[in-house]
Amino acid sequence: MQIACDAETFNEKNRAGGSQSATIIAMAKKQAEMQISEYDIRVQQMNQLATNAMGYYETIETQDDGSIICYMHDKENLSDSKTIWKKTVDGIFISSDGGKTYIAGVDKNGNAVLKILATEGIVADWINAGTLNANLIKSGTLNGNTIKADTLSGEDIKTGTLDGDTIKANTLNGNTIIAGTLNGNAIKTGTLDAGQISSGSIDAGMIKTGTIKSSGTNPTSLLIAIH
């Protein structure tokens, strides 16, 4: 009978190559390689699509001034095609219903209409959304001179620092809003409604509201000042 074991001997543990730290690093590297981001998944799907992609047919329309409009389509005849790419001087446009409507594209000014955008990062001077909705928004620092939204809704909004000169919202609604520090020169809202608002420190130069109402409030200290 032969018994085998993968355990390291005392000498192996003391060798540089068999050190515990090296083992931990190797395990961490392997774990990192196993984790695939949503972006990586999209890249894999794009590569599979590119590998299996079929050819296209091309139709060129010559305009009266000698310029051309180019169509790439999935059937031999443009009139029978469903997927159509229309290339003009004003942009490239994509249709999936034979050219009746164009659901995506990029115009000459760099404006794009897309269904799903997968990217490693987004850098922007401003992001405008009618509704920003998430079950969990986490941030070490959320900083902006002006944060505006018709609806800012979240089951749980957590942040180390929420700092803004002006935070405006028609409705700010959350079951739980937790912050180490909530600081603003002016916080204005038509309705501030929460089942539980707990904070180590709420500091503001001016807090104005018609009604402060809570079914249950248990702060360390409650100060209401009317100037």
C-alpha positions as CSV (number, residue, x, y, z in Angstrom):
1,M,0.0,0.0,0.0
2,Q,1.3,3.5,-0.9
3,I,0.0,6.6,0.7
4,A,0.7,10.0,-0.9
5,C,0.1,13.5,0.5
6,D,0.5,17.0,-1.0
7,A,1.5,18.6,2.3
8,E,4.8,20.4,2.4
9,T,7.7,19.1,4.5
10,F,9.4,21.3,7.0
11,N,12.4,21.9,4.7
12,E,10.0,22.7,1.8
13,K,8.2,25.3,3.9
14,N,11.5,27.0,4.7
15,R,12.7,27.2,1.1
16,A,12.1,30.5,-0.7
17,G,10.2,28.8,-3.5
18,G,7.8,27.1,-1.0
19,S,7.2,30.1,1.3
20,Q,3.7,30.8,2.5
21,S,3.7,34.3,1.1
22,A,4.6,33.0,-2.4
23,T,1.7,30.5,-2.1
24,I,-0.8,33.2,-1.1
25,I,0.3,35.4,-4.0
26,A,-0.1,32.5,-6.5
27,M,-3.5,31.8,-5.1
28,A,-4.6,35.4,-5.4
29,K,-3.3,35.6,-9.0
30,K,-5.3,32.5,-9.9
31,Q,-8.4,33.9,-8.3
32,A,-8.0,37.2,-10.1
33,E,-7.7,35.4,-13.4
34,M,-11.0,33.6,-12.7
35,Q,-12.9,36.8,-12.2
36,I,-14.3,38.0,-15.5
37,S,-15.8,41.5,-15.6
38,E,-19.0,42.4,-17.6
39,Y,-16.7,44.3,-20.0
40,D,-14.6,41.1,-20.6
41,I,-17.8,39.1,-21.3
42,R,-18.9,41.7,-23.9
43,V,-15.5,41.6,-25.6
44,Q,-15.7,37.8,-25.8
45,Q,-19.2,38.0,-27.3
46,M,-17.9,40.6,-29.8
47,N,-15.0,38.4,-30.8
48,Q,-17.3,35.4,-31.3
49,L,-19.6,37.5,-33.5
50,A,-16.6,38.8,-35.5
51,T,-15.2,35.2,-36.0
52,N,-18.6,33.9,-37.3
53,A,-19.7,37.0,-39.2
54,M,-21.1,36.6,-42.7
55,G,-20.3,38.8,-45.7
56,Y,-22.5,41.7,-46.8
57,Y,-23.8,43.1,-50.1
58,E,-23.2,46.7,-51.2
59,T,-25.4,49.2,-53.0
60,I,-24.1,52.6,-54.1
61,E,-26.4,55.5,-55.0
62,T,-24.8,58.3,-57.0
63,Q,-26.3,61.7,-56.2
64,D,-26.9,64.5,-58.8
65,D,-23.8,66.3,-57.5
66,G,-21.6,63.3,-58.1
67,S,-21.4,62.3,-54.4
68,I,-22.4,58.8,-53.3
69,I,-24.5,57.1,-50.5
70,C,-23.3,53.6,-49.6
71,Y,-25.5,50.9,-48.2
72,M,-24.2,47.6,-46.7
73,H,-27.0,45.1,-46.4
74,D,-27.7,41.4,-45.6
75,K,-29.6,40.4,-48.7
76,E,-28.5,40.6,-52.4
77,N,-31.1,43.2,-53.1
78,L,-31.4,46.3,-50.9
79,S,-35.2,46.2,-51.1
80,D,-35.2,42.7,-49.6
81,S,-32.8,43.4,-46.8
82,K,-33.6,43.9,-43.1
83,T,-30.2,44.8,-41.7
84,I,-28.9,48.0,-43.4
85,W,-25.9,50.2,-42.7
86,K,-26.2,53.6,-44.4
87,K,-23.0,55.6,-44.8
88,T,-23.2,59.2,-45.7
89,V,-21.2,62.4,-45.2
90,D,-23.5,63.2,-42.2
91,G,-22.9,59.9,-40.4
92,I,-23.3,56.1,-40.3
93,F,-26.7,54.8,-39.5
94,I,-28.0,51.3,-38.7
95,S,-31.5,49.9,-39.4
96,S,-32.9,46.5,-38.6
97,D,-36.2,46.9,-40.4
98,G,-35.1,47.4,-44.0
99,G,-34.4,51.1,-43.6
100,K,-37.8,52.2,-42.3
101,T,-36.2,53.4,-39.0
102,Y,-32.6,53.8,-37.9
103,I,-32.1,52.6,-34.3
104,A,-28.4,53.4,-33.9
105,G,-25.6,55.4,-35.5
106,V,-22.9,58.1,-35.2
107,D,-23.3,61.5,-36.8
108,K,-20.6,63.8,-38.2
109,N,-20.5,65.8,-34.9
110,G,-19.5,62.7,-32.9
111,N,-23.0,62.2,-31.3
112,A,-23.8,58.5,-31.0
113,V,-27.1,56.6,-30.4
114,L,-26.4,53.1,-29.1
115,K,-28.4,50.3,-27.4
116,I,-25.7,49.0,-25.0
117,L,-22.4,50.6,-24.3
118,A,-19.6,48.5,-22.8
119,T,-16.4,50.2,-21.8
120,E,-13.7,50.1,-19.2
121,G,-14.2,53.7,-18.2
122,I,-16.3,56.9,-18.8
123,V,-14.8,60.4,-18.4
124,A,-17.4,63.1,-18.9
125,D,-17.9,66.8,-17.9
126,W,-21.6,66.0,-17.3
127,I,-24.0,63.1,-17.3
128,N,-27.7,63.8,-17.7
129,A,-30.4,61.2,-16.8
130,G,-34.1,61.5,-16.1
131,T,-33.9,58.7,-13.6
132,L,-30.9,57.3,-11.7
133,N,-32.0,54.1,-10.0
134,A,-29.9,51.6,-8.2
135,N,-30.4,49.2,-5.3
136,L,-26.9,50.0,-4.0
137,I,-24.7,53.0,-4.8
138,K,-21.4,53.0,-3.0
139,S,-18.7,55.7,-3.2
140,G,-15.7,56.9,-1.2
141,T,-16.4,60.5,-2.4
142,L,-19.4,61.8,-4.3
143,N,-18.6,65.4,-5.0
144,G,-20.4,67.9,-7.3
145,N,-21.3,71.6,-7.3
146,T,-24.7,70.7,-8.6
147,I,-26.5,67.3,-8.6
148,K,-29.9,67.5,-10.3
149,A,-32.4,64.8,-10.9
150,D,-36.1,64.4,-11.3
151,T,-36.0,61.2,-9.3
152,L,-33.0,60.0,-7.2
153,S,-34.1,56.6,-5.8
154,G,-32.2,53.9,-4.0
155,E,-32.9,51.2,-1.5
156,D,-29.5,51.9,0.1
157,I,-27.2,54.8,-0.6
158,K,-23.9,54.7,1.3
159,T,-21.0,57.1,1.0
160,G,-18.0,58.2,3.1
161,T,-18.5,61.8,2.0
162,L,-21.5,63.4,0.2
163,D,-20.5,66.9,-0.5
164,G,-22.2,69.5,-2.7
165,D,-22.9,73.2,-2.8
166,T,-26.4,72.6,-4.1
167,I,-28.3,69.3,-4.1
168,K,-31.7,69.7,-5.8
169,A,-34.4,67.1,-6.2
170,N,-38.1,67.1,-6.7
171,T,-38.2,63.8,-4.7
172,L,-35.4,62.4,-2.6
173,N,-36.6,59.0,-1.4
174,G,-34.8,56.2,0.3
175,N,-35.6,53.5,2.9
176,T,-32.2,54.1,4.5
177,I,-29.8,57.0,4.1
178,I,-26.6,56.5,6.1
179,A,-23.7,58.9,6.1
180,G,-20.8,59.7,8.3
181,T,-21.0,63.3,7.2
182,L,-23.8,65.1,5.3
183,N,-22.6,68.6,4.6
184,G,-24.0,71.2,2.3
185,N,-24.5,75.0,2.3
186,A,-28.0,74.7,1.0
187,I,-30.2,71.5,0.8
188,K,-33.5,72.2,-0.8
189,T,-36.3,69.8,-1.5
190,G,-40.0,69.7,-1.9
191,T,-40.2,66.3,0.0
192,L,-37.5,64.7,2.1
193,D,-39.0,61.3,3.0
194,A,-37.2,58.4,4.7
195,G,-38.1,55.6,7.0
196,Q,-34.8,56.1,8.8
197,I,-32.3,58.9,8.6
198,S,-29.2,58.2,10.8
199,S,-26.0,60.3,10.8
200,G,-23.1,60.9,13.1
201,S,-23.1,64.5,12.0
202,I,-25.6,66.7,10.0
203,D,-24.0,70.0,9.3
204,A,-25.5,72.8,7.2
205,G,-25.3,76.6,7.1
206,M,-29.1,76.7,6.3
207,I,-31.7,74.0,6.4
208,K,-35.2,75.2,5.3
209,T,-38.3,73.1,5.1
210,G,-42.0,73.6,5.7
211,T,-42.3,70.3,7.7
212,I,-39.9,68.0,9.4
213,K,-41.8,64.9,10.1
214,S,-40.8,61.4,11.3
215,S,-42.6,58.5,12.8
216,G,-39.6,57.7,14.9
217,T,-36.5,59.8,15.5
218,N,-33.8,58.9,17.9
219,P,-30.8,61.3,17.5
220,T,-28.1,62.0,20.0
221,S,-29.1,65.6,19.9
222,L,-31.8,67.4,17.9
223,L,-31.5,71.2,17.2
224,I,-34.1,73.2,15.4
225,A,-33.2,76.8,14.7
226,I,-35.5,79.3,13.1
227,H,-33.9,82.6,11.9
